[in-house]
Amino acid sequence: MKRLTEFFTATLLLGMISSQAYSHTTVVVEEVPSTQVIVVNEAPPAPIVEQVSPSPGNDYALVAGHWEWNGQWVWKRHAWVLKPYASAYWEPAHWHWSHHHHGYVWEDGHWK
């Protein structure tokens, strides 16, 4: 039993050490568009200036960081997203004022 415990401890430590060697580039392969209309009565804060991680390759587009609402403003970091085809470009998501909804409405980003 002691050898089994030593084996699991060594495996766990090796996994922790090796995981620290990898960079933290976020890649999203596919996003599902939202059909829910999100309306917030207060304007989002100013965007946070991020240091952009290196691109994983020419087949990826940068999706900029932005504010999301989940009862409070939460910053979602930028991500590199695999393009659906070579000439595709990402139309960024954004918040805009809507007189119809009397608040700021979220518009999802999409490929063009």
Beta strands, then each sheet from edge to edge (+ up, - down):
strand 1: 27-28
strand 2: 39-40
strand 3: 60-63
strand 4: 66-69
strand 5: 73-76
strand 6: 79-82
strand 7: 90-91
strand 8: 94-98
strand 9: 103-107
strand 10: 110-111
sheet 1: 1+ 6+ 3-
sheet 2: 2+ 9- 8+
sheet 3: 4+ 5-
sheet 4: 7+ 10-
end
